[in-house]
Amino acid sequence: MQKHSHLLPAVLDMARRGKRPCEIAEVTGMSPNAVSCRLSYWRKRGVDVAPARSGPLPARRKICATGVPEDLRDLLKVHADLRGVTVGVLARDLLDRAARDNLIDAILDDMETGQ
């Protein structure tokens, strides 16, 4: 079984909607090269996948979960698998949501309230 086989339906759907391989890679956690190779494979076998659009690439956000202890990665992997993403993508999305929704204090509960 392929490493990313559970992501392939989503890859095909995004490609058919005109997403670039780098954008698909960002969402799925696959490498851009793996996405491009899969799309090329499908095209050669007659699957209806439009060629990638040209033009400026979108800004990329770096995914880095290397400092996460293995036991914590294992806990996150369950939730990442349910969403069809990598642990790195899930970690990035969690941090993004916590920061944008101002949830850091509520999550950590380590600050004095001053009451």
N, C-alpha and C positions, 0 to 999 in steps of 0.2 A: 504494500500500500504506500502511496506517495505521501510525503510529509505534509503537504498542504491540500490533500484531496478534498477535505471537507469545505475548503474555501472556493473550490472551482466554480460552483454554480454562481456565487456572488461575483467572482472575477468575470465570468462571461456576461452576467447582467450589467455590471458596470461598464464593461467594454462596449456592449451594445448600446449603452446610453451615452457613449462618446467620451468616457473618462480616459485619460492618458495612463499608460503603464505606471508612471511614477505616482500618480494619484491613487491608482488601485493598490499599489504597493504600500502606500502610506496608510490606507484604510485596513488592509488585510494583515500587514506585518510581513508579507512576503518581500523578497528583494525585487527591485525593478527588473533585473535581468530575468528572474524566474517568471515574472508576469509576462514580459515580452516573449520569452521562449514559449510559454503556454499559448499565448495568442497566435504566434507564428505557427505553432503545431496545429492549432484548430483551423487557421486559414488554409493551410496546405491540404487539409482533409475536407475542405468544402463547408466548414461551419461559417455562418454569416456573422463575421466580425469585421467591422470597418477598420481600415488602417488608422493608426494613431494620428491625432491632429498635430499640426506643426504650430509653432509660435512659442512665445516665452513660457517657461516652466513656472508653475506656482511656487511660492515660497515654501520651503520644506522645514518641518519641525523635527529636530533630532529626537530619537527615541533612545533612552539609555536607562536600563534597569540593572546595570552590572553591579552596583553596590548593594543590591537587595539580597539578604541572606537566603540560602536555599530553602529553608523551611517556610519563609514568607512567600517565596516564589511559588512553592507548591500550593499554598493556600490561594494565591492569586490565579494560579493556572486553572483551577476548577471554574472560576468565574470567567476567565478569558476563554476557555473552551466553550462554555455556554453561549458566549457572544461571537464565537468564530474568529477571535483575534489572538494575537500573541500576548504574553505577559507584559512585554514592553509597551505595546499599544494600550493595554488596559491601564497600566501604571500611569502613562502619560494622560489618558483620558480622565482618570481619577484626580490627578493633580490639577489638571485644567479645570475640571468642574468645581473642585474644592476652592481653588483660588478665585475663579470668576464669580462664584456664588457666595463668596465671603464665608466659607464654612470651616476655615482652619481652626479658629478658636473653639467652635462647637465640637469638632472632631477630637482635638487634642485635650480640651478641657483642662488646660494647665495654667491659665491666667487668673489672677485675682479679679473679681468683678467690681470691687470698690464699694460694695454695699455694706 
